Amino acid sequence: MEKNTYSDEQMINTDSVQAEETKAAADLFGADLLARAEKGELSVEEAFDALDRIVAKMEEESISLEDSFNCYETGIRLVRYCSERIDRVEKKVRMLRGEGEAPLEEE
């Protein structure tokens, strides 16, 4: 197998592209969206709103492959975040109803 080696110039160009992609995502979703989700400070409603914007962006014909991938990645993270938050609430409701720590049913 051939090992890929990159010059310093190629690495700088890659970093520049990644910075532009991060800026594009920040413009669309807010600079701190995923950071807030990681801290548990993002409401489920805010996450759903961001997911709606992601879907709308991905439906645009002019979206680049890179932006599409960034949208997909952000969307997956937000879906996981929402799922975890909803699961926690459902467990709390079950406990309050006296159903204990029953495992969640899969549909």
N, C-alpha and C positions, 0 to 999 in steps of 0.2 A: 504494500500500500504506500502511496505517496503522501508524505506529510505536508500539509499546507503551512507555508511560512509567509508572514506578512511584514512588509516594511513599515517603518515608523510612519511614513506618509499615508499608507493604506489604513493603519490603525487610527490616525487622526481623522481621516475622512469617515471612517466607520463611526467614530465617536460623534462627529458632527451630524451625521445622518440620524443617529439615535437621539441626539439632543433635539433635533428638529421634530422627530416623531413624538417625543415626550411632550414638546411644546404644543404640538397639534392635539394630542390627547388632552392636555391640560386645558386648552382653549375650549374643547368640546365638553369636557366633564367636570372641570374645576380642578385646580392644581392639587387639592388635598383630598379628593374623593376617596381613593383607595387607602390613603393614610388614615382617614377618618374611619373607614370600614375596618381596617386592621385594629384600630383602638376601640372599636365597638361604639363609636360616637355617631355613626351614620344611621338615620332612621330607615326602616324598611321602605317607607314611602319615598324618601329621597333616592334610595337605590332603584326602586321601580321607575321613578322619573328618569334617572340616568339610563336605565335599560331601554326605555322608550326612545330616548335620544340616540342611543347606540343603534337601535334597529333602524330608525329613520336615516341615520348617516350611512349605514351599510346598504340601504336600499337605493342610495344615490348612484346613478350610472357613472359619475365622474370619480368615484372613490378609487384611490390607488390601492394596490395590493398591500402595501405597508400599513396604510391607514385601516384597511379592512382587517388585517391581522391584529393591529392594536385594539381596534374595537372589539373583535372577537375575544381577545385575551381579557380585556377589562370586563366584558360582559360575563364571561365564565366566572371570574372572581366575584362579581356582584351577585350572580345567581347562587353561588356557593354560600356567600355571606347571608343572603336572604333565607336560604334553606336552613342554615344553622340557627338563625334568629327565630324563625318560625317553629322549628323543632323544639327549641328551648321553651317557647311560650306554650306549645302544645303539652309538653311534659309538665309544666307548672299547672296548667288547667286540669290535667289528669290527676295530679296530686291533690289539688283543691277539691276535686269531685270524689276523692277517696279511692281512686283507681291505682294509686301508688306509682311505681316506676315501671309500668308495663311498657314493653317495647313498642315502638311505633309500627303500625300496620303498613305494609307495602301494598300499593294499589296496582 
